[in-house]
Amino acid sequence: MAISKIIGSGLGTINSPVEFTSADNLAQITLTSTDADAVSGPNINLYRNSGSPADNDHLGEIRFTGRNDNSQDVVYANIETRIKDASDGTEDGYFDFETMIAGTLQSRLIMNETATVFNEDSLDLDFRVESNGNANMLFVDGGNNRVGIGTAAPEQSLHVNSAGDNITAKFESSDAGCFIVFEDSASTSDGNRLQVEGDTIVLATANATALKIDATGAVTKPLQPAFSVNKGGTNQNNLAVGADVIITFDTERFDNNADFDLTNNRFVAPVTGKYQLSLTIRLENLDSAAAYYIPMISTSNQIYRFIFDPDFGQDTPYWAVTISVLADMDASDTATITFNQGAGTAQTDASGDDDYTFFTGYLVC
């Protein structure tokens, strides 16, 4: 059927399929609108005038067909549309761009009622966005399930590469602070995060501040195991002779991680590490007849002793001893303060004065 020109409107309907064939590469169909107003034109309306429209009805397709080297017709690309929801007031549409890949028509881009999806068919295809100065401004490695920014060879799930000394990534919030959440399959909340509040950087675990760097560069670790206990004003009198006596403590000045067990007078290591432990004890009513005095820091792995002979020619009203050690402790190991007097009389007291007898410690590494 040959049509030379159609002018005007209402000229009737062409009821049979129409094919336009040309032996050259000129445009075979040209739609021209000479209307001078601002309304859209010319227009193409693909109208599915169904008497019983239903969800998932196909609307129209535009097929790009060519021949292969076996003289077969092949749809090399296709644009498909559907009615996803035909209900009045909640209508949804579906739009799919497909191309032929290795002999099969595959979806490349879908727009539906819930998402815009690239590569719905899960093919081993890369996705690349090129900027003015970077050919790989955004790169999705389809085969390795990785995303690169500024790189075509991402080495991790997300790989950001910035040339030179530029800032690699910037996170900004319009609120008072912004944060990055770290979560694995065992996490139950967004409690593990790196947070910025003004000029302060906070590292939080389980929704609690574990490390803070303020604007001056000072670093504090509020949850770092650290304690200081003392005897709270009550002497421990007449320490036994010839036995290891546990020195008791009843007052906590602080216990950052609640690791000191006042009931049993011991520090319990929460994690394996190296702990700085220090004891200062004031002994009163020292017996010059004693063979020796040994204050000790006793841990599950090692006992650290300080020995001296109290023979000063006469009994001594008081004597202060300080011991400090970097102790290797495993998780759940304990540290206690013990005292042993060799021979003499059980007359020596451990002073209860807050300023003279105390036990401190903290995790170093």
C-alpha positions as CSV (number, residue, x, y, z in Angstrom):
1,M,0.0,0.0,0.0
2,A,1.5,3.3,-1.0
3,I,0.4,6.5,0.7
4,S,1.9,9.7,-0.7
5,K,0.6,12.3,1.8
6,I,-2.1,12.6,4.5
7,I,-3.3,16.1,5.3
8,G,-5.7,17.3,7.9
9,S,-7.8,15.2,10.3
10,G,-10.8,12.9,10.2
11,L,-9.8,11.3,6.9
12,G,-10.8,7.9,8.1
13,T,-9.1,4.8,9.3
14,I,-6.6,2.4,7.7
15,N,-7.9,-0.9,8.9
16,S,-5.2,-3.3,7.7
17,P,-1.5,-3.5,8.7
18,V,0.6,-1.0,6.8
19,E,4.2,-1.6,5.8
20,F,6.5,1.1,4.5
21,T,9.4,-0.3,2.4
22,S,12.3,1.7,1.1
23,A,15.5,0.8,-0.7
24,D,17.5,3.7,0.9
25,N,18.2,5.0,4.4
26,L,16.0,8.0,4.4
27,A,13.4,8.5,7.1
28,Q,10.4,6.4,6.1
29,I,8.0,8.1,8.5
30,T,8.1,11.8,9.4
31,L,5.4,13.4,11.6
32,T,5.2,17.1,11.2
33,S,3.3,19.6,13.4
34,T,3.0,23.2,12.2
35,D,1.0,24.3,15.2
36,A,2.6,27.4,16.8
37,D,1.4,27.0,20.3
38,A,3.3,25.6,23.3
39,V,1.4,22.4,23.5
40,S,3.3,19.2,22.7
41,G,3.3,18.0,19.1
42,P,3.6,16.0,17.0
43,N,2.5,13.0,19.1
44,I,2.5,9.3,18.9
45,N,-0.2,7.5,20.9
46,L,0.0,3.7,21.2
47,Y,-3.5,3.0,22.5
48,R,-4.6,-0.4,23.9
49,N,-8.4,0.0,23.8
50,S,-9.3,-3.2,25.6
51,G,-12.9,-3.9,26.5
52,S,-11.7,-5.8,29.6
53,P,-8.4,-4.3,30.9
54,A,-6.6,-6.3,33.5
55,D,-3.3,-6.3,35.5
56,N,-0.2,-7.3,33.5
57,D,-1.9,-6.7,30.1
58,H,0.7,-5.9,27.5
59,L,0.3,-2.4,26.1
60,G,2.6,-2.0,23.2
61,E,6.1,-2.9,22.1
62,I,8.7,-1.3,19.8
63,R,10.9,-4.0,18.2
64,F,14.2,-3.4,16.5
65,T,14.6,-6.3,14.2
66,G,17.4,-7.3,11.8
67,R,18.9,-10.4,10.1
68,N,21.6,-12.6,11.4
69,D,24.2,-14.3,9.3
70,N,21.9,-17.3,8.9
71,S,19.3,-15.2,7.1
72,Q,17.0,-15.3,10.2
73,D,15.0,-12.3,11.6
74,V,16.2,-11.4,15.1
75,V,14.8,-8.9,17.6
76,Y,18.0,-7.2,18.6
77,A,16.4,-4.7,20.9
78,N,12.9,-4.3,22.3
79,I,10.9,-1.7,24.3
80,E,8.0,-3.4,26.2
81,T,5.2,-1.8,28.2
82,R,2.5,-3.2,30.4
83,I,-0.4,-2.4,32.7
84,K,0.8,-3.4,36.1
85,D,-2.3,-2.3,37.9
86,A,-5.5,-1.5,36.1
87,S,-7.5,-0.4,39.1
88,D,-9.1,3.0,38.9
89,G,-7.1,5.4,41.1
90,T,-4.1,3.1,41.7
91,E,-3.0,2.5,38.2
92,D,0.6,1.4,37.7
93,G,2.7,1.1,34.6
94,Y,5.7,-1.0,33.5
95,F,8.5,-0.1,31.1
96,D,11.3,-2.5,30.0
97,F,14.3,-2.0,27.7
98,E,15.7,-5.3,26.4
99,T,18.6,-6.1,24.2
100,M,19.8,-9.4,22.7
101,I,22.8,-10.9,24.5
102,A,24.4,-14.2,23.4
103,G,21.2,-15.2,21.5
104,T,18.7,-14.3,24.3
105,L,16.7,-11.1,24.8
106,Q,17.6,-9.8,28.2
107,S,16.2,-7.0,30.3
108,R,18.6,-4.0,30.7
109,L,16.4,-1.4,32.3
110,I,13.0,-1.7,34.0
111,M,10.8,1.0,35.4
112,N,7.9,-0.3,37.5
113,E,5.7,0.8,40.4
114,T,8.4,0.2,43.0
115,A,11.8,0.8,41.5
116,T,14.0,1.6,38.5
117,V,16.1,-1.5,38.0
118,F,19.2,-2.1,35.9
119,N,20.1,-5.6,35.0
120,E,17.0,-7.4,36.4
121,D,18.1,-10.6,34.8
122,S,21.4,-10.7,36.9
123,L,23.8,-10.9,34.0
124,D,27.5,-10.5,34.2
125,L,27.4,-6.9,33.0
126,D,29.2,-3.8,34.2
127,F,27.5,-0.5,34.7
128,R,29.6,2.7,34.1
129,V,28.9,6.4,34.5
130,E,31.4,8.7,32.9
131,S,32.0,12.2,34.1
132,N,33.7,15.1,32.3
133,G,37.2,14.0,33.6
134,N,36.8,10.4,34.7
135,A,35.7,7.5,32.5
136,N,34.8,5.5,35.6
137,M,33.2,8.0,37.9
138,L,30.8,5.3,38.9
139,F,31.5,1.7,38.0
140,V,29.5,-1.4,39.0
141,D,31.5,-4.6,38.5
142,G,28.7,-7.1,37.7
143,G,30.9,-10.2,37.7
144,N,32.5,-9.5,41.1
145,N,29.6,-7.8,42.8
146,R,31.6,-4.6,43.6
147,V,31.1,-0.9,43.2
148,G,33.9,1.5,42.3
149,I,34.0,5.2,42.4
150,G,36.8,6.6,40.3
151,T,38.1,3.1,39.5
152,A,37.2,0.4,37.0
153,A,38.8,-2.3,39.1
154,P,37.2,-2.1,42.6
155,E,39.0,-4.4,45.1
156,Q,36.3,-4.5,47.7
157,S,32.5,-4.2,47.9
158,L,33.0,-0.5,47.8
159,H,36.2,1.0,46.5
160,V,36.6,4.8,46.3
161,N,39.6,6.2,44.5
162,S,40.6,9.8,44.3
163,A,43.5,11.1,42.2
164,G,46.2,13.1,43.9
165,D,45.7,14.4,47.4
166,N,42.1,15.2,47.1
167,I,39.5,14.3,49.8
168,T,38.5,10.7,49.0
169,A,35.1,10.8,50.5
170,K,33.0,13.4,52.5
171,F,30.0,12.7,54.6
172,E,27.8,15.7,55.5
173,S,24.6,16.1,57.4
174,S,22.3,19.2,57.8
175,D,21.8,18.2,61.4
176,A,24.2,18.6,64.4
177,G,26.2,15.5,63.5
178,C,26.5,12.7,60.9
179,F,27.7,9.1,61.3
180,I,28.7,6.0,59.5
181,V,27.2,2.7,60.7
182,F,29.2,-0.5,60.8
183,E,27.0,-3.6,60.9
184,D,27.4,-7.4,60.3
185,S,24.9,-10.3,60.4
186,A,25.3,-10.4,64.2
187,S,24.4,-6.8,64.7
188,T,21.0,-5.9,66.1
189,S,21.1,-2.2,65.8
190,D,23.0,0.8,64.4
191,G,25.0,1.0,67.6
192,N,28.4,0.5,66.0
193,R,29.2,3.8,64.3
194,L,31.7,6.5,63.5
195,Q,30.1,9.8,64.4
196,V,31.1,13.5,63.9
197,E,29.7,16.1,66.2
198,G,31.1,19.6,65.3
199,D,34.8,19.2,65.7
200,T,34.5,16.1,67.8
201,I,34.9,12.5,66.4
202,V,33.2,9.7,68.3
203,L,33.6,5.9,67.8
204,A,30.6,4.1,69.4
205,T,30.0,0.4,70.0
206,A,26.6,-0.9,71.1
207,N,25.3,2.6,71.2
208,A,27.9,3.7,73.8
209,T,30.9,6.1,73.2
210,A,34.1,4.0,73.2
211,L,36.5,6.6,71.9
212,K,36.3,10.4,71.5
213,I,38.7,12.8,69.9
214,D,37.8,16.5,70.7
215,A,38.8,19.6,68.9
216,T,42.1,19.9,70.7
217,G,43.1,16.4,69.7
218,A,42.7,14.9,73.2
219,V,41.6,11.3,73.1
220,T,39.3,9.8,75.8
221,K,38.1,6.2,76.0
222,P,35.1,6.2,78.5
223,L,34.7,2.4,78.3
224,Q,38.4,1.5,78.6
225,P,38.9,-0.8,81.6
226,A,40.2,1.3,84.4
227,F,39.6,1.3,88.2
228,S,40.7,2.8,91.4
229,V,39.7,1.4,94.8
230,N,40.6,2.1,98.4
231,K,39.8,0.9,101.9
232,G,37.3,3.7,102.6
233,G,38.6,4.7,106.1
234,T,38.6,1.4,107.9
235,N,41.8,-0.3,108.9
236,Q,42.4,-4.0,108.3
237,N,44.0,-4.8,111.7
238,N,46.4,-7.4,112.9
239,L,47.3,-9.1,109.6
240,A,48.0,-12.8,110.1
241,V,51.5,-14.1,110.3
242,G,52.8,-16.9,108.0
243,A,50.0,-16.8,105.5
244,D,48.9,-14.9,102.4
245,V,46.3,-12.4,103.6
246,I,44.0,-10.7,101.0
247,I,43.9,-7.0,101.4
248,T,40.3,-5.8,101.3
249,F,38.9,-2.8,99.5
250,D,35.4,-1.4,100.0
251,T,35.2,1.9,98.0
252,E,35.5,2.5,94.3
253,R,36.7,6.0,93.2
254,F,35.9,4.9,89.7
255,D,35.4,1.7,87.7
256,N,35.0,2.5,84.1
257,N,33.9,-0.9,82.9
258,A,32.6,-2.3,86.1
259,D,35.4,-4.9,86.3
260,F,36.3,-4.6,90.0
261,D,34.6,-7.2,92.2
262,L,34.3,-5.5,95.6
263,T,32.6,-8.5,97.1
264,N,35.7,-10.7,96.4
265,N,38.3,-7.9,96.5
266,R,39.6,-8.6,93.0
267,F,39.9,-7.1,89.5
268,V,38.6,-9.3,86.7
269,A,40.1,-8.7,83.3
270,P,37.4,-8.3,80.7
271,V,39.6,-9.0,77.8
272,T,43.1,-10.5,77.1
273,G,45.7,-7.8,77.2
274,K,48.5,-6.0,79.1
275,Y,47.3,-4.2,82.2
276,Q,49.1,-1.6,84.3
277,L,48.5,-2.5,87.9
278,S,49.6,-0.4,90.9
279,L,49.4,-0.7,94.7
280,T,50.1,1.8,97.4
281,I,49.7,0.5,100.9
282,R,50.5,2.1,104.2
283,L,51.4,-0.5,106.9
284,E,51.0,0.5,110.5
285,N,52.5,-0.9,113.7
286,L,55.3,-2.8,112.0
287,D,56.9,-5.5,114.0
288,S,60.7,-5.2,114.0
289,A,60.8,-8.9,115.0
290,A,59.3,-10.0,111.8
291,A,61.6,-11.8,109.4
292,Y,60.1,-10.1,106.3
293,Y,57.1,-8.4,104.9
294,I,55.9,-9.2,101.4
295,P,53.1,-7.1,99.8
296,M,52.1,-8.7,96.5
297,I,50.0,-8.1,93.4
298,S,48.7,-11.6,92.7
299,T,47.3,-12.4,89.2
300,S,46.1,-15.7,87.7
301,N,49.3,-15.8,85.6
302,Q,51.9,-14.4,87.9
303,I,52.6,-13.1,91.4
304,Y,54.6,-9.8,91.7
305,R,56.3,-9.5,95.1
306,F,58.0,-6.7,97.0
307,I,60.0,-7.9,100.0
308,F,61.6,-5.9,102.8
309,D,62.8,-6.5,106.4
310,P,61.0,-4.3,108.9
311,D,63.9,-4.5,111.4
312,F,64.5,-0.8,112.0
313,G,65.8,-1.4,115.5
314,Q,62.3,-0.9,117.0
315,D,58.6,-1.2,116.0
316,T,57.7,1.3,113.4
317,P,54.3,3.2,113.5
318,Y,54.0,3.2,109.7
319,W,55.7,2.4,106.4
320,A,54.4,3.0,102.9
321,V,55.0,0.5,100.0
322,T,54.3,1.1,96.3
323,I,54.3,-1.6,93.6
324,S,53.7,-1.1,89.9
325,V,53.7,-3.7,87.2
326,L,52.6,-4.3,83.6
327,A,50.9,-7.6,83.9
328,D,49.9,-10.0,81.1
329,M,46.3,-11.1,81.8
330,D,43.8,-13.3,79.9
331,A,40.1,-12.6,79.8
332,S,38.5,-13.5,83.2
333,D,41.9,-13.6,84.9
334,T,41.9,-11.9,88.3
335,A,44.3,-9.7,90.3
336,T,44.2,-9.3,94.1
337,I,46.4,-7.7,96.7
338,T,47.9,-10.1,99.2
339,F,50.3,-9.7,102.2
340,N,52.6,-12.1,103.9
341,Q,54.5,-11.6,107.2
342,G,57.3,-14.0,108.1
343,A,57.5,-14.6,111.9
344,G,56.9,-12.0,114.6
345,T,53.6,-10.8,116.0
346,A,50.3,-10.3,114.2
347,Q,50.1,-6.6,115.1
348,T,50.5,-4.9,111.7
349,D,47.6,-3.1,110.2
350,A,46.7,-2.1,106.6
351,S,45.7,1.6,106.9
352,G,42.2,2.4,105.9
353,D,43.1,6.0,105.1
354,D,41.8,6.9,101.6
355,D,45.0,8.7,100.7
356,Y,47.4,5.9,101.7
357,T,46.0,2.5,100.6
358,F,44.7,2.1,97.2
359,F,44.8,-0.3,94.2
360,T,44.5,1.0,90.6
361,G,44.8,-0.5,87.1
362,Y,43.9,0.0,83.5
363,L,44.2,-1.8,80.1
364,V,47.2,-0.6,78.2
365,C,47.0,-2.7,75.1
